Amino acid sequence: MSERLRARVLHADWLAPPGVHALVTLREGEGDVGTLELPSAPAWLQQVHGTAVVVEPGTDERPEADASITRTPGKVLAIRTADCLPVVFAARDGSEVAAAHAGWRGLSAGVLEATIAAMRTTPEDIVAWMGPAAGPGAYEIGAEVRDAFVARDAGAAAAFEPTKPGHWRVDLYALARRRMLAAGMRAEAIHGGGLCTISDPSRFHSYRRDRATERMATLAWLQAEASAAR
């Protein structure tokens, strides 16, 4: 990858096993996806803020789902976000990788738990990276969002900070971490959670901030054997 393109992507900072790759395109960087020297064309999803998980998605279709899993070296999983939370999962032995789109609706409905359950790997042997999303210092929501989480888990209230009557700032990262721990993952296996799309306009798209349709792409794949041999 050239230095110009390297500056247009953010590589996941996590303890992934060798051969597992994950990155996010930075602002205006989605147009560079075709020049990232990926092992294959990305397999995109038709994201609907739900909990459906597709295994081995094809590149000639966009299944209606918000998470995908592959065990095929060289197949590139892809999701788009601009404030919603992208989460990449990988088996510690490098046998499979997954990518999930977790907006507040999907997160509250259980998209992360559904992704973990659809993997062959037991939860305690999965590592995860949470990419850039609307951060707790800038993401203000109303009662609908808070109620969706607290109704299912009273302890989730700790992730909400009141601002004015009927409004709170919400920590999506804390909510996601809570869900992954409850699903059986180890605390030390959950990485990321410190990047705010709303507060960093030089690097990230944000629908909340700009009311625009541009998105970042989160890409994840297992290294192809031919690449591994080089």
Residue pairs with C-beta under 8 A, 6 or more apart in sequence:
1 9
1 36
1 37
5 32
5 35
5 36
7 26
8 25
8 26
8 28
8 29
8 32
9 23
9 24
9 25
9 26
9 29
9 32
9 36
10 23
10 24
10 25
10 26
10 131
10 132
10 195
10 203
11 22
11 23
12 22
12 23
12 24
12 88
12 129
12 131
12 191
12 192
13 129
13 191
13 192
14 22
14 88
14 127
14 128
14 129
14 191
14 192
15 127
15 189
15 191
16 22
16 90
16 127
16 129
17 90
17 91
17 92
17 93
17 94
17 127
18 94
18 223
19 73
19 94
19 222
19 223
19 228
20 90
20 94
20 97
20 220
20 221
20 222
20 223
21 219
21 220
21 221
21 222
21 223
22 88
22 90
22 97
22 99
22 129
22 218
22 219
22 220
23 36
23 218
23 219
24 86
24 131
24 132
24 216
24 217
24 218
24 219
25 32
25 33
25 216
25 217
25 219
26 203
26 204
26 216
27 201
27 202
27 203
27 204
27 205
27 214
27 216
28 214
29 216
29 217
30 80
30 214
30 215
30 216
30 217
33 42
33 78
33 217
33 219
36 219
38 76
38 219
38 221
39 73
39 74
39 75
39 76
39 221
39 223
39 224
39 227
40 59
40 74
40 75
40 76
40 221
41 59
41 76
42 59
42 76
42 77
42 78
42 217
42 219
43 57
43 58
43 59
43 68
43 70
43 75
43 76
43 77
43 78
44 59
44 62
44 78
44 79
44 80
45 54
45 57
45 62
45 63
45 64
45 65
45 66
45 67
45 68
45 78
45 79
45 101
46 62
46 63
46 64
46 65
47 65
47 66
47 79
47 80
47 101
48 64
48 65
48 66
49 66
49 101
49 103
49 105
49 106
50 64
50 65
50 66
50 105
50 106
50 109
50 111
51 66
51 67
51 106
51 109
51 110
51 111
51 114
52 63
52 64
52 65
52 66
52 67
52 114
53 65
53 66
53 67
53 68
53 69
53 98
53 100
53 111
53 114
53 115
53 118
54 63
54 65
54 67
54 68
54 69
55 68
55 69
55 70
55 118
56 69
56 70
56 71
56 72
56 75
57 63
57 65
57 68
57 70
57 77
66 79
66 100
66 101
66 102
66 106
66 111
67 79
67 98
67 99
67 100
67 101
67 111
67 114
67 115
67 118
68 77
68 79
68 98
68 99
69 77
69 96
69 97
69 98
69 115
69 118
69 119
70 77
70 96
70 97
70 98
70 221
70 222
71 95
71 96
71 120
71 222
72 222
73 221
73 222
73 223
73 224
73 225
73 228
74 221
74 222
74 223
74 224
74 227
75 221
75 222
76 219
76 220
76 221
77 97
77 98
77 99
77 219
77 220
77 221
78 99
78 217
78 218
78 219
79 86
79 99
79 100
79 101
79 217
79 218
80 101
80 215
80 216
80 217
80 218
81 101
81 131
81 132
81 133
81 197
81 215
81 216
81 218
82 197
82 204
82 205
82 206
82 207
82 212
82 214
82 215
82 216
83 103
83 133
83 134
83 139
83 197
83 198
83 206
83 207
83 208
84 101
84 102
84 103
84 104
84 106
84 133
84 134
85 101
85 102
85 103
85 107
85 130
85 131
85 133
85 134
85 172
85 173
85 176
86 99
86 100
86 101
86 102
86 130
86 131
86 132
86 133
86 216
86 218
87 99
87 100
87 102
87 112
87 115
87 128
87 129
87 130
87 131
87 176
88 97
88 98
88 99
88 100
88 128
88 129
88 131
88 218
88 220
89 97
89 98
89 99
89 100
89 115
89 116
89 119
89 126
89 127
89 128
90 96
90 97
90 98
90 126
90 127
90 128
90 220
91 97
91 119
91 120
91 121
91 125
91 126
92 121
92 125
92 126
92 127
92 189
93 121
93 125
94 222
95 120
95 121
96 119
96 120
96 121
96 222
97 220
97 221
97 222
98 115
98 118
98 119
98 220
99 218
99 219
99 220
100 106
100 111
100 112
100 115
101 111
102 111
102 112
102 172
102 176
104 141
104 145
104 148
104 170
104 172
105 148
107 172
107 175
107 176
107 179
108 145
108 148
108 149
108 152
108 175
110 179
112 176
112 179
112 180
112 183
113 179
113 182
113 183
116 123
116 126
116 180
116 183
116 184
116 185
117 183
119 126
122 184
123 183
123 184
123 185
124 184
124 185
124 186
126 185
126 189
127 189
127 190
127 191
128 180
128 185
128 189
128 190
128 191
128 192
129 191
129 192
130 173
130 176
130 177
130 190
130 191
130 192
130 193
131 192
131 195
131 218
132 195
132 196
132 197
132 200
132 203
132 204
132 216
133 172
133 173
133 195
133 196
133 197
134 172
134 196
134 197
134 198
134 206
134 208
135 171
135 172
135 173
135 195
135 196
135 197
135 198
135 199
136 159
136 161
136 169
136 170
136 171
136 172
136 173
136 174
136 196
137 169
137 196
137 199
138 169
138 196
138 198
138 199
138 208
139 169
139 170
139 172
139 196
139 198
139 208
140 163
140 167
140 168
140 169
140 170
141 167
141 168
141 169
141 170
142 166
142 167
142 168
143 166
145 168
145 170
146 157
146 160
146 168
146 170
149 156
149 157
149 159
149 160
149 175
150 156
150 157
150 160
153 178
153 182
155 178
156 175
156 178
158 174
159 170
159 171
159 172
159 174
159 175
159 178
160 168
160 169
160 170
160 171
161 168
161 169
161 170
161 171
162 168
163 169
173 192
173 193
173 194
174 193
176 193
177 187
177 190
177 193
180 190
181 187
181 190
195 204
196 204
197 204
197 205
197 206
197 208
197 209
197 216
198 206
198 208
198 209
201 209
201 210
204 216
205 212
205 214
205 215
205 216
207 213
